[in-house]
Amino acid sequence: MPPASATDAQGFDIRTAKIVDLTHALDADAIFWPTDAQAFELIEEHKGLTEDDYFYAANHFCMPEHAGTHIDAPYHFHASGKTIGQIPVERLIGPAVVIDIAAKAAADRDYMLTPQDIGQWEARYGAIAAGSIVLLNTGWSSRWPDRLAYLGDDTPGDASNLHFPSYGEEAARVLVDRGVSVLGVDTASVDHGPSQDFRVHRVLGAAGAIGLENLTSLERVPVIGAWIIALPIKLAMGTGAPARVVALVP
């Protein structure tokens, strides 16, 4: 079944929708993967009056592909997967499904979403449709930008002792087998912190599905009924890219 598109949003009136920004601002405090050699850097090139007496400001910036709120392309973990520049834009817009595991994550910071969690959600709200954008609310965005609280460890260059919740491999398989186009989460990875083999990333890559990481404000998105727009910088060969992600809430 093809992904859902804007034409499927029957009864959704964008003119009256509330817009919720699910994106962390990019600055020197932005959290990035511990093994990335470079963090976010903004360099001021000009700020002030020109010789012709008008104000002009310009900067340039440098950062990893996977810092802050960003998209993981299928190519990130699959050799024949699409790069950021190859992802059809309609894959990045779709109906939202929010699964809340904040209470379970508060009790176990390494918690992984299970197929049983999905079954319980569907028993209450109905089957998750193909083309949905599934967002996992763990409550973790409240810890941003405290690296130690958010990642579980802030040792530079070391990703071997991270602790935060996310998807489990079997839950990810259940979702992509149903045609879910995007899995998003308000933690640093679609794999939980202790993972060293990134099985959820591999499941997504093999299925041609997309990851959204380091989201925020998911508690402001209803369980069903909202629409997500997740637009990255269109890096032609990007394995990932920073993105502005918003929810349209009826």
Backbone as CSV, one residue per row, in Angstrom:
resi,resn,N_x,N_y,N_z,CA_x,CA_y,CA_z,C_x,C_y,C_z
1,MET,0.853,-1.197,0.000,0.000,0.000,0.000,0.884,1.240,0.000
2,PRO,0.598,2.228,-0.854,1.430,3.438,-0.899,1.262,4.275,0.349
3,PRO,2.245,5.122,0.646,2.136,5.997,1.812,0.944,6.924,1.715
4,ALA,0.427,7.312,2.870,-0.655,8.300,2.883,-0.141,9.623,2.325
5,SER,-1.027,10.398,1.748,-0.645,11.695,1.207,-1.633,12.746,1.689
6,ALA,-1.334,13.987,1.370,-2.194,15.083,1.815,-3.611,14.934,1.279
7,THR,-3.766,14.233,0.139,-5.097,14.061,-0.427,-5.954,13.118,0.405
8,ASP,-5.340,12.370,1.335,-6.086,11.457,2.185,-6.655,12.140,3.422
9,ALA,-6.333,13.405,3.632,-6.697,14.086,4.873,-8.122,14.635,4.797
10,GLN,-9.067,13.743,4.583,-10.454,14.158,4.448,-10.953,14.764,5.758
11,GLY,-11.584,15.935,5.636,-12.115,16.599,6.806,-11.101,17.402,7.595
12,PHE,-9.833,17.376,7.185,-8.787,18.113,7.901,-8.677,19.503,7.282
13,ASP,-8.907,20.526,8.084,-8.878,21.914,7.596,-7.604,22.581,8.090
14,ILE,-6.650,22.752,7.197,-5.356,23.313,7.577,-5.503,24.758,8.047
15,ARG,-6.567,25.422,7.638,-6.747,26.827,8.021,-7.023,26.974,9.514
16,THR,-7.588,25.963,10.129,-7.922,26.044,11.556,-7.013,25.183,12.423
17,ALA,-6.048,24.509,11.804,-5.165,23.624,12.565,-4.203,24.419,13.441
18,LYS,-3.918,23.883,14.603,-2.884,24.444,15.470,-1.548,23.839,15.060
19,ILE,-0.515,24.662,14.989,0.812,24.199,14.595,1.664,24.003,15.842
20,VAL,2.204,22.788,15.988,3.076,22.464,17.112,4.469,22.176,16.569
21,ASP,5.448,22.924,17.016,6.827,22.739,16.577,7.447,21.593,17.368
22,LEU,7.894,20.561,16.671,8.490,19.380,17.305,10.011,19.379,17.184
23,THR,10.593,20.558,16.969,12.001,20.685,16.609,12.796,21.434,17.676
24,HIS,13.910,20.864,18.107,14.847,21.586,18.956,15.629,22.595,18.110
25,ALA,15.885,23.773,18.656,16.711,24.759,17.962,18.154,24.261,17.874
26,LEU,18.803,24.589,16.779,20.211,24.233,16.598,21.093,25.372,17.098
27,ASP,21.936,25.033,18.052,22.907,25.989,18.575,24.029,25.200,19.236
28,ALA,24.882,25.881,19.960,26.039,25.214,20.563,25.638,24.179,21.598
29,ASP,24.399,24.251,22.117,23.935,23.277,23.100,23.283,22.055,22.480
30,ALA,23.131,22.024,21.162,22.466,20.898,20.516,23.204,19.591,20.815
31,ILE,22.435,18.549,21.076,23.019,17.251,21.398,23.304,16.493,20.110
32,PHE,24.481,15.893,20.049,24.892,15.104,18.897,25.445,13.776,19.396
33,TRP,25.598,12.811,18.491,26.082,11.486,18.877,27.498,11.599,19.430
34,PRO,27.778,10.928,20.541,29.065,11.154,21.220,30.301,10.887,20.366
35,THR,30.193,10.002,19.376,31.371,9.685,18.562,31.569,10.644,17.393
36,ASP,30.641,11.586,17.189,30.857,12.600,16.156,32.013,13.501,16.571
37,ALA,32.933,13.700,15.645,34.143,14.460,15.978,33.863,15.948,16.142
38,GLN,32.816,16.435,15.512,32.545,17.871,15.544,31.105,18.116,15.963
39,ALA,30.910,19.091,16.805,29.565,19.490,17.216,29.097,20.639,16.315
40,PHE,28.016,21.295,16.701,27.500,22.429,15.945,28.415,23.638,16.118
41,GLU,28.715,24.307,15.007,29.544,25.512,15.050,28.934,26.566,14.138
42,LEU,28.704,27.737,14.687,28.196,28.866,13.912,29.259,29.965,13.915
43,ILE,29.662,30.371,12.736,30.714,31.377,12.602,30.124,32.632,11.958
44,GLU,30.256,33.740,12.650,29.728,35.005,12.154,30.659,35.568,11.079
45,GLU,30.122,35.781,9.903,30.906,36.346,8.809,30.768,37.862,8.729
46,HIS,29.553,38.332,9.017,29.360,39.781,8.999,28.137,40.129,9.835
47,LYS,28.236,41.209,10.600,27.095,41.737,11.341,27.313,43.223,11.556
48,GLY,26.482,44.018,10.945,26.604,45.461,11.119,26.318,46.228,9.848
49,LEU,26.641,47.488,9.872,26.382,48.362,8.739,27.411,48.154,7.639
50,THR,26.971,48.217,6.410,27.864,48.137,5.263,28.394,49.530,4.938
51,GLU,29.269,49.598,3.937,29.791,50.891,3.496,28.681,51.784,2.950
52,ASP,27.582,51.128,2.492,26.445,51.902,1.971,25.415,52.188,3.044
53,ASP,25.750,51.907,4.302,24.955,52.304,5.455,23.625,51.547,5.590
54,TYR,23.627,50.260,5.228,22.477,49.419,5.549,22.976,48.199,6.333
55,PHE,22.096,47.681,7.175,22.483,46.541,8.016,22.533,45.260,7.186
56,TYR,23.549,44.438,7.462,23.715,43.153,6.774,24.327,42.163,7.758
57,ALA,23.741,40.944,7.824,24.281,39.891,8.687,24.330,38.594,7.911
58,ALA,25.392,37.805,8.115,25.524,36.493,7.474,26.462,35.629,8.308
59,ASN,26.107,34.346,8.395,26.935,33.367,9.103,27.170,32.163,8.208
60,HIS,28.087,31.311,8.614,28.100,29.954,8.069,28.186,28.992,9.241
61,PHE,27.672,27.770,9.017,27.658,26.802,10.103,28.169,25.457,9.617
62,CYS,28.612,24.658,10.577,29.104,23.311,10.298,28.584,22.393,11.394
63,MET,28.151,21.195,11.029,27.596,20.275,12.014,27.507,18.875,11.417
64,PRO,27.384,17.838,12.251,27.141,16.501,11.738,25.741,16.404,11.132
65,GLU,25.544,15.431,10.251,24.221,15.216,9.664,23.181,14.855,10.720
66,HIS,23.634,14.167,11.766,22.709,13.545,12.717,22.686,14.262,14.068
67,ALA,22.806,15.568,14.054,22.741,16.358,15.284,21.377,17.012,15.417
68,GLY,20.972,17.251,16.654,19.702,17.921,16.897,18.535,17.128,16.327
69,THR,17.413,17.796,16.086,16.262,17.150,15.465,16.596,16.881,14.003
70,HIS,16.548,15.615,13.612,17.013,15.274,12.265,16.313,14.027,11.729
71,ILE,16.515,13.803,10.446,15.989,12.637,9.736,17.129,11.679,9.440
72,ASP,16.854,10.389,9.625,17.748,9.328,9.160,17.206,8.793,7.844
73,ALA,18.007,8.857,6.804,17.614,8.266,5.531,17.783,6.748,5.581
74,PRO,17.053,5.996,4.754,17.281,4.547,4.703,18.738,4.182,4.429
75,TYR,19.424,5.012,3.641,20.832,4.753,3.301,21.741,4.759,4.523
76,HIS,21.305,5.357,5.605,22.117,5.427,6.824,22.560,4.036,7.284
77,PHE,21.677,3.033,7.118,22.012,1.674,7.544,21.678,0.624,6.491
78,HIS,21.590,1.031,5.213,21.331,0.056,4.151,21.968,0.551,2.864
79,ALA,22.849,-0.281,2.291,23.682,0.159,1.165,22.876,0.596,-0.045
80,SER,21.705,-0.004,-0.254,20.904,0.362,-1.421,19.716,1.251,-1.050
81,GLY,19.694,1.751,0.180,18.601,2.610,0.608,18.702,4.002,0.012
82,LYS,17.591,4.718,0.040,17.562,6.071,-0.501,18.327,7.033,0.407
83,THR,19.020,7.978,-0.224,19.651,9.070,0.512,18.592,10.133,0.818
84,ILE,18.984,11.124,1.595,18.055,12.221,1.893,17.529,12.857,0.610
85,GLY,18.409,13.111,-0.334,18.003,13.766,-1.568,17.083,12.918,-2.437
86,GLN,17.048,11.612,-2.196,16.231,10.716,-3.012,14.862,10.411,-2.397
87,ILE,14.640,10.814,-1.148,13.367,10.512,-0.496,12.264,11.382,-1.107
88,PRO,11.202,10.774,-1.642,10.087,11.586,-2.165,9.475,12.419,-1.044
89,VAL,9.213,13.673,-1.307,8.751,14.577,-0.251,7.426,14.112,0.347
90,GLU,6.608,13.409,-0.449,5.329,12.941,0.084,5.510,11.883,1.174
91,ARG,6.685,11.253,1.232,6.959,10.301,2.304,7.140,11.003,3.651
92,LEU,7.355,12.306,3.622,7.686,13.072,4.819,6.494,13.848,5.367
93,ILE,5.328,13.587,4.810,4.088,14.219,5.256,3.060,13.119,5.447
94,GLY,2.441,13.057,6.616,1.471,12.001,6.817,0.760,12.100,8.148
95,PRO,-0.233,11.226,8.351,-1.016,11.229,9.589,-0.199,10.684,10.755
96,ALA,-0.337,11.328,11.902,0.461,10.960,13.075,-0.259,9.943,13.944
97,VAL,0.534,9.043,14.483,0.115,8.124,15.545,1.101,8.321,16.684
98,VAL,0.617,8.656,17.872,1.500,8.876,19.021,1.295,7.756,20.035
99,ILE,2.387,7.069,20.338,2.375,6.021,21.359,3.149,6.545,22.563
100,ASP,2.503,6.565,23.712,3.086,7.154,24.922,3.619,6.056,25.830
101,ILE,4.947,6.056,26.045,5.563,5.108,26.986,6.297,5.866,28.088
102,ALA,5.902,7.123,28.324,6.637,7.962,29.272,6.682,7.348,30.666
103,ALA,5.571,6.768,31.124,5.544,6.174,32.465,6.481,4.970,32.542
104,LYS,6.492,4.145,31.494,7.377,2.977,31.481,8.838,3.407,31.389
105,ALA,9.106,4.466,30.629,10.477,4.958,30.500,10.957,5.578,31.808
106,ALA,10.051,6.199,32.548,10.435,6.784,33.837,10.858,5.698,34.815
107,ALA,10.243,4.517,34.695,10.597,3.397,35.572,11.813,2.628,35.084
108,ASP,12.060,2.664,33.771,13.181,1.928,33.167,13.714,2.766,32.030
109,ARG,14.829,3.463,32.247,15.330,4.394,31.244,15.853,3.691,29.992
110,ASP,15.975,2.373,30.006,16.383,1.613,28.825,15.193,0.908,28.170
111,TYR,13.978,1.340,28.492,12.788,0.641,28.016,12.716,0.655,26.492
112,MET,12.258,-0.463,25.917,12.051,-0.589,24.478,10.585,-0.883,24.196
113,LEU,10.005,-0.169,23.240,8.640,-0.449,22.813,8.534,-1.892,22.348
114,THR,7.454,-2.566,22.736,7.254,-3.977,22.401,6.045,-4.148,21.486
115,PRO,5.934,-5.306,20.818,4.701,-5.591,20.068,3.474,-5.588,20.971
116,GLN,3.635,-5.974,22.232,2.513,-5.948,23.169,2.028,-4.520,23.407
117,ASP,2.961,-3.574,23.501,2.576,-2.171,23.637,1.750,-1.717,22.437
118,ILE,2.170,-2.134,21.248,1.438,-1.768,20.030,0.042,-2.386,20.055
119,GLY,-0.035,-3.652,20.469,-1.324,-4.317,20.549,-2.271,-3.634,21.519
120,GLN,-1.755,-3.205,22.651,-2.576,-2.500,23.628,-3.050,-1.160,23.076
121,TRP,-2.167,-0.475,22.371,-2.557,0.804,21.757,-3.669,0.570,20.750
122,GLU,-3.511,-0.433,19.894,-4.495,-0.676,18.840,-5.826,-1.164,19.405
123,ALA,-5.790,-1.885,20.511,-7.034,-2.327,21.133,-7.874,-1.137,21.582
124,ARG,-7.203,-0.044,21.880,-7.909,1.152,22.352,-8.251,2.118,21.227
125,TYR,-7.336,2.265,20.244,-7.498,3.325,19.250,-7.721,2.823,17.828
126,GLY,-7.547,1.531,17.584,-7.716,0.997,16.243,-6.396,0.683,15.566
127,ALA,-6.463,-0.020,14.453,-5.262,-0.467,13.750,-4.461,0.715,13.215
128,ILE,-3.146,0.597,13.296,-2.248,1.611,12.745,-2.163,1.408,11.240
129,ALA,-2.524,2.437,10.484,-2.633,2.318,9.032,-1.287,2.463,8.342
130,ALA,-1.178,1.835,7.173,-0.013,2.047,6.316,0.105,3.521,5.979
131,GLY,1.329,4.000,5.897,1.567,5.407,5.596,1.564,6.303,6.809
132,SER,1.281,5.728,7.988,1.303,6.531,9.212,2.721,6.933,9.578
133,ILE,2.824,8.048,10.274,4.075,8.470,10.907,3.905,8.213,12.402
134,VAL,4.610,7.206,12.903,4.486,6.811,14.303,5.496,7.582,15.131
135,LEU,5.019,8.232,16.190,5.863,9.024,17.079,5.826,8.399,18.470
136,LEU,6.988,8.136,19.028,7.092,7.511,20.338,7.421,8.575,21.380
137,ASN,6.441,8.834,22.267,6.625,9.827,23.322,7.172,9.131,24.564
138,THR,8.439,9.393,24.863,9.070,8.807,26.049,9.174,9.796,27.199
139,GLY,8.873,11.064,26.944,9.051,12.108,27.944,10.466,12.627,28.042
140,TRP,11.342,12.148,27.154,12.774,12.456,27.281,13.139,13.866,26.855
141,SER,12.316,14.522,26.047,12.717,15.844,25.551,12.812,16.872,26.669
142,SER,12.182,16.602,27.811,12.284,17.537,28.937,13.711,17.606,29.475
143,ARG,14.541,16.634,29.129,15.925,16.594,29.607,16.884,17.398,28.718
144,TRP,16.461,17.781,27.549,17.280,18.563,26.608,17.529,19.952,27.193
145,PRO,18.773,20.518,27.115,19.961,20.014,26.444,21.011,19.432,27.406
146,ASP,20.577,18.881,28.522,21.498,18.275,29.490,21.975,16.925,28.941
147,ARG,23.187,16.879,28.432,23.678,15.669,27.770,23.684,14.459,28.685
148,LEU,24.091,14.654,29.934,24.154,13.522,30.865,22.758,12.976,31.135
149,ALA,21.808,13.855,31.401,20.446,13.408,31.677,19.795,12.816,30.434
150,TYR,20.096,13.363,29.277,19.449,12.957,28.035,20.039,11.663,27.476
151,LEU,21.366,11.562,27.497,22.036,10.401,26.911,22.360,9.316,27.928
152,GLY,22.386,9.681,29.209,22.767,8.718,30.235,24.255,8.672,30.497
153,ASP,25.033,9.310,29.645,26.490,9.385,29.804,26.968,10.541,28.938
154,ASP,27.921,11.306,29.424,28.430,12.435,28.636,29.935,12.341,28.417
155,THR,30.462,11.105,28.377,31.889,10.910,28.110,32.181,11.217,26.648
156,PRO,33.050,12.191,26.347,33.327,12.536,24.948,33.882,11.341,24.171
157,GLY,33.370,11.135,22.967,33.886,10.096,22.085,33.475,8.684,22.438
158,ASP,32.625,8.492,23.434,32.267,7.146,23.894,30.751,6.973,23.852
159,ALA,30.279,6.026,23.038,28.845,5.737,22.954,28.517,4.358,23.506
160,SER,29.377,3.839,24.382,29.214,2.468,24.874,28.404,2.379,26.160
161,ASN,28.049,3.518,26.751,27.359,3.473,28.037,26.161,4.433,28.054
162,LEU,25.428,4.461,26.942,24.281,5.347,26.842,23.033,4.657,27.395
163,HIS,22.131,5.467,27.926,20.907,4.917,28.522,19.737,5.859,28.252
164,PHE,18.859,5.432,27.357,17.617,6.150,27.084,16.665,5.182,26.377
165,PRO,15.358,5.428,26.461,14.377,4.510,25.870,14.187,4.751,24.376
166,SER,13.570,3.776,23.708,13.217,3.938,22.297,12.449,2.706,21.825
167,TYR,12.503,2.444,20.525,11.836,1.285,19.935,12.634,0.010,20.194
168,GLY,11.928,-1.120,20.271,12.557,-2.423,20.225,12.517,-2.972,18.818
169,GLU,13.415,-3.898,18.517,13.502,-4.444,17.156,12.186,-5.071,16.703
170,GLU,11.577,-5.892,17.530,10.357,-6.586,17.112,9.207,-5.607,16.911
171,ALA,9.118,-4.602,17.754,8.083,-3.579,17.568,8.304,-2.834,16.251
172,ALA,9.545,-2.517,15.937,9.843,-1.838,14.674,9.446,-2.708,13.487
173,ARG,9.705,-4.006,13.585,9.319,-4.917,12.500,7.798,-4.943,12.318
174,VAL,7.073,-4.994,13.422,5.611,-4.981,13.344,5.143,-3.741,12.590
175,LEU,5.710,-2.600,12.905,5.268,-1.343,12.313,5.633,-1.241,10.836
176,VAL,6.863,-1.564,10.475,7.233,-1.436,9.055,6.551,-2.503,8.215
177,ASP,6.274,-3.671,8.793,5.546,-4.702,8.047,4.127,-4.245,7.710
178,ARG,3.604,-3.309,8.470,2.275,-2.762,8.205,2.320,-1.561,7.270
179,GLY,3.501,-1.197,6.831,3.611,-0.089,5.895,3.779,1.269,6.528
180,VAL,4.156,1.300,7.821,4.456,2.584,8.460,5.659,3.200,7.764
181,SER,5.569,4.461,7.392,6.608,5.084,6.572,7.716,5.739,7.382
182,VAL,7.388,6.174,8.615,8.344,6.911,9.438,8.163,6.508,10.893
183,LEU,9.281,6.284,11.591,9.276,6.112,13.042,10.027,7.284,13.652
184,GLY,9.376,7.997,14.567,10.006,9.128,15.236,10.050,8.921,16.735
185,VAL,10.970,9.636,17.396,11.137,9.483,18.841,11.759,10.748,19.413
186,ASP,11.476,10.998,20.696,12.033,12.170,21.370,13.297,11.840,22.154
187,THR,14.051,10.869,21.679,15.371,10.554,22.227,16.395,10.637,21.100
188,ALA,17.630,10.287,21.416,18.725,10.468,20.464,18.782,9.425,19.364
189,SER,17.951,8.366,19.461,18.051,7.288,18.484,16.774,6.473,18.457
190,VAL,16.457,5.907,17.290,15.342,4.963,17.215,15.704,3.626,17.853
191,ASP,16.989,3.389,18.116,17.440,2.288,18.976,17.632,2.822,20.382
192,HIS,17.338,1.993,21.382,17.523,2.486,22.747,19.015,2.616,23.068
193,GLY,19.316,3.354,24.127,20.689,3.742,24.423,21.711,2.625,24.477
194,PRO,21.422,1.487,25.152,22.434,0.441,25.273,22.765,-0.289,23.973
195,SER,21.983,-0.080,22.911,22.207,-0.827,21.677,23.597,-0.577,21.116
196,GLN,24.246,-1.653,20.726,25.536,-1.557,20.052,25.476,-2.098,18.628
197,ASP,24.331,-2.682,18.248,24.213,-3.235,16.894,23.104,-2.574,16.080
198,PHE,22.391,-1.613,16.657,21.464,-0.734,15.934,20.468,-1.506,15.064
199,ARG,19.817,-2.476,15.684,18.913,-3.346,14.934,17.684,-2.611,14.424
200,VAL,17.181,-1.630,15.165,16.027,-0.881,14.674,16.412,-0.063,13.444
201,HIS,17.566,0.586,13.483,18.046,1.301,12.298,18.135,0.349,11.101
202,ARG,18.606,-0.858,11.333,18.763,-1.818,10.240,17.414,-2.278,9.706
203,VAL,16.449,-2.451,10.595,15.095,-2.795,10.159,14.522,-1.684,9.284
204,LEU,14.675,-0.436,9.722,14.163,0.693,8.949,14.865,0.781,7.591
205,GLY,16.181,0.684,7.591,16.927,0.785,6.343,16.516,-0.269,5.335
206,ALA,16.380,-1.518,5.782,16.015,-2.612,4.887,14.610,-2.433,4.330
207,ALA,13.719,-1.795,5.105,12.335,-1.587,4.677,12.144,-0.289,3.899
208,GLY,13.205,0.499,3.767,13.083,1.794,3.102,12.335,2.812,3.937
209,ALA,12.263,2.578,5.244,11.562,3.490,6.145,12.531,4.533,6.694
210,ILE,11.964,5.563,7.305,12.703,6.758,7.703,12.646,6.910,9.212
211,GLY,13.719,7.405,9.809,13.753,7.687,11.233,13.737,9.180,11.500
212,LEU,13.052,9.571,12.563,13.082,10.949,13.067,13.574,10.893,14.502
213,GLU,14.635,11.630,14.818,15.229,11.546,16.154,15.353,12.931,16.788
214,ASN,15.408,12.925,18.119,15.516,14.166,18.900,14.328,15.106,18.652
215,LEU,13.135,14.537,18.650,11.928,15.358,18.578,11.632,15.963,19.941
216,THR,10.733,16.921,19.970,10.328,17.521,21.236,8.826,17.803,21.205
217,SER,8.263,18.029,22.385,6.867,18.452,22.546,5.855,17.430,22.041
218,LEU,6.202,16.154,22.062,5.248,15.139,21.599,4.026,15.051,22.504
219,GLU,4.169,15.496,23.745,3.007,15.485,24.647,1.924,16.449,24.186
220,ARG,2.236,17.325,23.257,1.262,18.292,22.743,0.553,17.784,21.486
221,VAL,0.906,16.594,21.033,0.308,16.011,19.834,-0.700,14.953,20.259
222,PRO,-1.934,15.002,19.770,-2.919,14.000,20.166,-2.541,12.605,19.686
223,VAL,-3.109,11.604,20.317,-2.802,10.214,20.001,-3.081,9.916,18.530
224,ILE,-4.178,10.412,18.023,-4.493,10.305,16.601,-5.100,11.633,16.151
225,GLY,-5.085,11.865,14.852,-5.769,13.027,14.300,-4.882,14.135,13.783
226,ALA,-3.636,14.203,14.243,-2.718,15.236,13.756,-2.031,14.775,12.471
227,TRP,-1.438,15.721,11.776,-0.608,15.425,10.609,0.793,15.972,10.851
228,ILE,1.780,15.266,10.330,3.187,15.621,10.513,3.788,16.068,9.189
229,ILE,4.556,17.145,9.260,5.393,17.583,8.141,6.826,17.586,8.649
230,ALA,7.686,16.779,8.020,9.080,16.623,8.467,9.998,16.877,7.278
231,LEU,10.483,18.101,7.149,11.247,18.492,5.967,12.715,18.726,6.301
232,PRO,13.602,17.876,5.787,15.036,18.051,6.025,15.672,18.981,5.001
233,ILE,16.876,19.442,5.324,17.721,20.034,4.291,17.927,18.969,3.216
234,LYS,17.762,19.314,1.962,17.818,18.320,0.885,19.271,18.067,0.478
235,LEU,19.972,17.309,1.315,21.353,16.923,1.021,21.333,15.769,0.018
236,ALA,21.871,15.986,-1.142,21.741,15.004,-2.222,22.165,13.609,-1.789
237,MET,23.328,13.491,-1.161,23.844,12.186,-0.763,23.815,12.001,0.748
238,GLY,22.962,12.755,1.433,22.939,12.711,2.889,22.457,11.383,3.445
239,THR,23.146,10.895,4.474,22.643,9.756,5.237,21.622,10.227,6.264
240,GLY,21.633,11.506,6.525,20.696,12.152,7.430,20.778,13.643,7.200
241,ALA,19.895,14.385,7.859,19.922,15.841,7.699,19.077,16.479,8.786
242,PRO,19.504,17.654,9.282,18.645,18.382,10.211,17.313,18.695,9.549
243,ALA,16.242,18.701,10.370,14.902,18.870,9.816,14.073,19.799,10.697
244,ARG,13.139,20.483,10.082,12.112,21.214,10.812,10.868,20.335,10.780
245,VAL,10.450,19.890,11.932,9.328,18.963,12.041,8.201,19.664,12.784
246,VAL,7.011,19.676,12.187,5.861,20.298,12.816,4.673,19.348,12.768
247,ALA,3.787,19.512,13.735,2.513,18.803,13.746,1.396,19.789,13.473
248,LEU,0.460,19.398,12.634,-0.773,20.157,12.392,-1.875,19.466,13.182
249,VAL,-2.370,20.137,14.199,-3.318,19.529,15.136,-4.702,20.124,14.912
250,PRO,-5.698,19.292,14.605,-7.036,19.838,14.347,-7.673,20.375,15.619
